[in-house]
Amino acid sequence: MQINIYYKQQPIGKFTEETNIVRIGRGYDNNIVLQDPKTSKNHIVIVKQKDTYKVRDLNSTNGTYINEIKIKPNIFYPISAKDIIKIGDTILKIEEGKNQKNKVLIPTIISASILVILILILGIIQINKQDNIYSTQETYFAETTTTLEETISDSNSSSTTTTNIETTSTTNKSSSTTNGNILEIEELLPSVVDIYCTYKNGGEGFSSGTVFSKDGYIVTNFHVIKDCKNIAVYISNSSQLNASVIYTSENHDIALLKIDSNYLKVPNFGNSSTLKIGEEVIAIGSPFGLSSTVTKGIISARRDLLNEKLQLSDKSFITISIPNAIQHDAALNPGNSGGPLFNSKGEVIGINELGFSISGSDSGLNVAIPIDLIFSEILMHMN
C-alpha cells in the first residue's frame, strides 16, 4: 500500500513499505504514526494486520475523517485503496503500492520452486527404495549367520539407541518448557488494563493500569489521572467500565481506581528488594493506545529519586519521591505509564513510570516504582 501525503493541498511526500518521511514515522510493530508537525503529538496510527490496513484516531485536535466521514476516536476502521484520510490540513490518499504485485508474485515463485524440489526428492526416494529391496535380499543370509561378537555389538548398539531416545525425550521436554514460558507471558496479559481519560481542559489520553484485586481494584500513576474528569477502563474482554478514584499519592505517583467487576485476573506479586542488576524484566502496557504490547529488558540500576519534579505540561508538574527506584531498559512509550513491570517468574515487581524518559519516548533509560514501596500503602485503602 502507498500513501500520498498533502499538507494544505501541497504534496509533501509519500509513504510506502520501504520509505519514511518527516511527518510519518514507524511505531511499535511496524505501525505508521502520523504526527502534528507543530506539536509533534501523535494524531493517528495506521496498523497492518495480516494483509489488511486499519486506521485509529489518537484523539487528534480537529478529528479524523475517512472519505469526509468523521470517525470516532480510539476505534480501528479498515481502509483500502482509493480511501482519503483527512486530519486538519493534512490529507492522506491511499493507493495500491507497486510492491503489492511483487509481494504476491514472489511467494508464488517460491511455492512453485518448492513443489518442483519435492517432486525430485520423491523420485530419488523411490529409486533408492528399489535399490534397497535388492540389497536386502542379497545380504539376508549373511545377516542370519551373525557371530556372538556381532550379537554383543548389536546389544551395545541397542543401549546406544536407548540413550538416544532418552536424549530426544529430554530435548522435547526442554522445548515444552520453552513453549511454557511463552504461554506464561500470554497469561499475564489479562492482568493489564487500558485506561482512557478525559481531562478538565478538554484533552484526552490513553494509559495503562495494573490489576490488584479480582473485585475491581486497579493501580496506575497519579500523573495519569490528575485533573481527570472521566476515567474509562478497558479490560481484557474488551468491556468498557467507568472507574472511580479511591486513593492517590502524588509523592509516590500512584492512584488506586475501582471498577464494577468481579472477574479480573490478578497477577502474582514479587519482592522488588531482591532484584539484581542485569536481571531480566518484562513490561506490558498500551504504548500509543496499542493494547497488550510486551517489551523485554534488564535491570540497569537502582537509584533514589527524591523530591524530583515530574513535568506534565508547560504549566503543570508534580513532585515525587521514589527511593530505590528500578531503572531498566525495557522499551516504554506514551501509554505505558501505570502498567506493570514483571520479573522472569511472571511476578509484578514494579509499576512503570514513563515520566523520566528523555523527550517523552523510549530512551533506554526508564524507571519503575518498586512494588515493595507501595504494596502495603495500596492494601490499606482497599475495602
C-alpha positions in Angstrom: 0.0 0.0 0.0 1.2 3.5 -0.8 0.1 6.7 1.0 0.5 10.1 -0.7 0.6 12.9 1.8 -0.6 16.5 1.2 -0.3 19.5 3.6 -2.5 22.5 2.8 -3.1 21.0 -0.7 0.6 20.8 -1.4 2.2 17.3 -1.9 4.9 16.8 0.8 5.8 13.2 0.1 4.6 9.6 0.2 4.9 6.6 2.4 5.4 3.0 1.2 6.6 -0.2 2.8 10.2 0.8 2.2 10.3 4.6 2.9 9.8 7.2 5.7 9.2 10.9 5.5 9.2 13.8 8.1 5.6 13.6 9.3 5.3 9.8 9.1 7.2 7.5 11.4 7.4 3.9 12.3 5.7 3.0 15.5 5.6 -0.3 17.5 5.0 -3.5 15.5 5.9 -1.6 12.3 2.8 0.7 12.5 2.5 4.0 10.7 2.1 7.0 13.0 1.0 10.4 11.7 2.2 13.4 13.8 1.2 17.0 14.1 4.3 18.9 12.6 3.9 21.8 15.0 3.4 20.0 18.4 4.9 16.6 17.4 1.9 14.9 19.0 0.7 11.7 17.5 -2.7 12.1 15.8 -3.4 8.8 14.1 -1.9 5.3 13.8 -2.2 3.0 10.8 -1.9 -0.6 11.7 -1.2 -3.5 9.4 -3.0 -6.7 10.4 -2.1 -9.6 8.1 -3.0 -8.1 4.6 -5.4 -5.5 6.0 -4.7 -1.9 7.0 -6.7 -0.2 9.7 -6.7 3.4 11.0 -7.2 4.7 14.5 -7.8 8.3 15.6 -5.5 9.0 18.6 -7.6 11.9 19.8 -6.5 14.4 17.1 -7.4 18.0 17.7 -9.6 18.5 14.6 -10.8 15.0 14.3 -10.1 12.3 11.6 -12.2 11.8 8.5 -12.3 8.9 6.1 -13.9 9.9 2.8 -15.4 13.0 4.5 -17.0 10.9 7.3 -15.7 11.7 10.8 -14.6 8.6 12.7 -14.8 8.0 16.5 -11.5 8.2 18.4 -9.7 5.0 19.6 -11.6 2.7 17.3 -9.9 0.9 14.4 -11.5 1.4 11.0 -10.5 -0.7 7.9 -9.1 1.3 5.0 -8.4 0.3 1.4 -7.1 1.7 -1.9 -8.7 5.0 -3.0 -9.7 5.9 0.5 -8.9 9.5 1.6 -8.0 10.3 5.2 -8.0 13.9 6.4 -6.6 15.3 9.7 -6.8 19.1 9.8 -4.8 20.4 6.8 -3.1 17.0 6.2 -4.6 14.7 3.7 -3.6 11.0 3.1 -4.6 9.4 -0.3 -4.4 5.6 -0.2 -3.2 3.8 -3.4 -2.1 0.3 -4.2 1.6 0.2 -4.0 3.7 -1.1 -6.9 5.3 -3.5 -4.5 2.0 -5.3 -3.8 2.3 -7.2 -7.1 5.8 -8.3 -6.1 4.6 -9.4 -2.7 2.1 -11.8 -4.5 4.5 -12.9 -7.3 7.5 -13.7 -5.1 5.6 -16.1 -2.8 4.1 -17.8 -5.9 7.5 -18.4 -7.5 8.9 -19.7 -4.2 5.9 -22.1 -3.8 6.4 -23.4 -7.3 10.1 -23.9 -6.8 9.4 -25.9 -3.5 6.9 -28.1 -5.3 9.4 -29.0 -8.1 12.1 -29.8 -5.5 9.7 -32.0 -3.6 8.8 -34.0 -6.8 12.5 -34.5 -7.5 13.1 -35.7 -3.9 10.2 -38.1 -4.0 11.6 -39.6 -7.3 15.0 -40.1 -5.7 13.5 -41.7 -2.7 11.5 -44.2 -4.9 14.7 -45.1 -6.8 16.6 -45.7 -3.6 13.8 -47.8 -2.2 14.0 -50.2 -5.2 17.8 -50.5 -4.7 17.4 -51.2 -1.0 15.0 -54.1 -1.8 17.6 -55.9 -3.9 20.4 -55.0 -1.4 18.3 -56.5 1.4 17.7 -59.8 -0.5 21.5 -60.2 -1.2 22.5 -59.6 2.5 19.7 -61.6 4.2 21.6 -64.9 4.5 24.8 -63.1 5.6 22.9 -61.4 8.4 21.4 -64.7 9.7 24.9 -66.0 10.4 25.8 -63.3 12.8 28.6 -64.3 15.3 28.4 -63.9 19.1 30.7 -60.9 18.9 28.3 -59.2 16.4 25.4 -60.0 18.8 27.2 -58.3 21.7 27.9 -55.4 19.4 24.2 -55.3 18.5 23.4 -55.3 22.2 25.6 -52.2 22.7 24.0 -50.6 19.7 20.6 -51.1 21.3 21.9 -49.5 24.5 23.1 -46.5 22.5 19.7 -46.3 20.8 18.0 -46.3 24.2 20.3 -43.4 25.3 19.4 -41.5 22.1 15.7 -42.0 22.9 16.3 -40.6 26.4 18.2 -37.7 25.0 15.4 -37.0 22.5 12.9 -37.1 25.3 15.0 -34.6 27.3 15.1 -32.3 24.3 11.4 -32.5 23.8 10.9 -31.7 27.5 13.1 -28.7 27.1 11.1 -27.5 24.1 7.9 -27.9 26.1 9.5 -25.7 28.8 10.3 -23.0 26.3 6.7 -23.1 25.0 5.5 -22.9 28.6 7.4 -19.6 29.0 5.6 -18.2 26.0 2.2 -19.3 27.4 3.1 -17.8 30.8 3.6 -14.4 29.2 0.3 -14.6 27.4 -1.4 -15.5 30.7 -0.1 -12.2 32.2 -1.9 -10.0 29.6 -5.4 -10.1 31.3 -3.9 -8.5 34.4 -3.1 -5.3 32.5 -5.9 -2.9 31.5 -6.2 0.2 29.3 -7.1 3.5 30.9 -8.8 6.2 28.9 -9.1 9.7 30.5 -10.9 12.9 29.5 -9.4 15.9 31.3 -11.0 19.1 32.6 -9.2 21.2 30.0 -10.8 19.1 27.2 -7.8 16.9 26.5 -7.9 13.2 26.2 -5.3 10.5 26.9 -4.6 6.7 26.9 -2.5 4.9 29.5 -2.2 1.6 31.4 -3.2 0.1 34.7 -2.3 -3.0 36.8 -5.0 -5.2 38.4 -4.7 -5.5 42.2 -7.8 -7.5 43.0 -10.4 -9.7 41.4 -13.2 -7.3 42.5 -12.1 -4.3 40.5 -9.2 -2.5 42.2 -6.6 -1.2 39.7 -3.4 0.8 40.2 -2.0 3.4 37.8 0.2 6.5 38.0 -1.2 9.6 39.8 0.0 11.8 36.9 -2.2 9.8 34.5 -5.5 10.7 36.3 -4.5 14.2 37.7 -7.2 16.8 36.7 -9.2 14.0 35.0 -12.9 14.5 34.6 -13.9 11.0 33.5 -12.0 7.7 33.6 -12.9 4.6 31.5 -11.2 1.3 31.9 -11.0 -1.3 29.1 -10.4 -4.9 30.4 -9.2 -8.0 28.6 -12.7 -9.0 27.3 -13.0 -5.6 25.6 -15.6 -4.3 28.1 -15.5 -0.6 28.9 -16.3 0.3 32.6 -16.3 3.6 34.3 -13.8 4.0 37.2 -13.8 6.0 40.4 -10.7 7.3 42.2 -10.3 5.6 45.7 -6.8 7.0 46.7 -4.0 9.0 45.3 -0.4 9.7 46.3 1.5 12.5 44.5 4.6 11.6 46.5 4.8 8.1 45.1 2.9 9.0 41.9 0.3 6.2 42.3 -3.5 6.2 42.1 -5.9 3.4 43.2 -9.0 3.1 41.0 -12.2 0.9 41.4 -14.4 -0.5 38.7 -17.6 -2.6 39.0 -16.2 -6.1 38.1 -15.6 -9.4 40.0 -13.8 -11.3 37.3 -10.4 -9.5 36.9 -7.2 -11.6 36.6 -4.9 -10.8 39.5 -1.1 -11.2 38.8 1.4 -12.6 41.3 3.4 -10.0 43.2 7.1 -10.4 43.9 9.8 -8.9 46.1 11.5 -5.9 44.5 14.1 -5.6 47.2 15.8 -8.8 45.9 16.3 -7.6 42.3 19.8 -7.8 40.9 21.5 -5.7 38.3 21.2 -7.5 34.9 18.1 -9.4 35.9 15.6 -9.8 33.0 12.3 -7.9 33.3 9.2 -7.6 31.1 7.0 -4.5 30.7 3.4 -4.8 29.5 1.2 -1.8 28.5 -0.5 0.2 25.8 2.0 2.5 24.1 0.2 4.8 21.6 -3.0 3.0 22.6 -1.8 -0.4 21.3 -3.1 -2.8 23.9 -1.1 -5.7 25.3 2.3 -4.6 24.0 5.1 -6.6 25.6 8.8 -5.4 25.8 11.8 -7.0 27.5 14.9 -5.7 29.1 17.2 -5.9 32.1 17.6 -4.1 35.5 20.1 -1.3 34.7 20.4 0.3 38.2 18.7 1.1 41.5 18.6 4.8 42.3 16.8 7.2 44.6 14.5 9.8 43.0 13.9 12.2 45.9 11.9 15.4 45.6 12.1 15.2 41.8 9.8 17.4 39.7 7.8 15.5 37.0 6.7 17.9 34.3 3.2 17.1 33.0 2.8 20.1 30.7 4.1 23.7 30.3 2.4 24.8 33.5 1.8 21.6 35.4 4.1 19.4 37.3 4.1 17.1 40.4 6.9 16.5 43.0 7.7 12.8 43.7 10.0 10.8 45.9 10.7 7.2 44.9 13.6 5.7 46.9 15.4 2.8 45.4 13.6 3.2 42.0 14.1 0.4 39.5 15.9 1.7 36.4 15.6 -0.7 33.4 15.9 -0.7 29.6 12.6 -2.4 28.6 11.1 -0.1 25.9 8.4 2.3 27.2 6.5 4.9 25.3 3.5 7.2 25.9 0.7 4.9 27.1 2.9 2.6 29.1 2.6 4.7 32.4 0.9 2.7 35.1 1.5 -0.7 33.6 3.3 -3.5 35.4 6.9 -4.5 35.3 7.4 -8.3 35.7 10.4 -10.4 36.7 11.3 -13.6 34.9 9.0 -15.6 37.1 5.9 -13.5 36.0 5.7 -11.6 39.3 4.9 -7.9 39.4 7.9 -6.1 40.9 7.2 -2.5 39.9 4.7 0.0 38.3 6.2 1.6 35.2 6.8 5.4 35.4 7.3 6.9 31.9 7.8 10.5 33.1 11.6 10.3 33.3 12.1 9.1 29.7 14.0 11.6 27.6 11.9 13.6 25.1 8.7 11.6 26.1 9.6 8.4 24.3 11.8 5.4 24.9 15.4 6.4 25.5 16.6 3.2 27.0 16.5 4.8 30.5 13.2 4.1 32.1 12.2 3.7 35.8 9.5 1.8 37.7 8.1 2.3 41.2 9.2 -0.6 43.4 6.2 -2.8 44.4 7.7 -3.1 48.0 7.3 0.7 48.4 3.6 0.9 47.6 2.1 -2.6 48.2 1.1 -2.0 51.8 0.0 1.5 51.0 -2.4 0.2 48.4 -3.8 -2.6 50.5 -4.5 -0.2 53.3 -7.0 1.7 51.1 -8.7 -1.4 49.6 -12.0 -2.4 51.2 
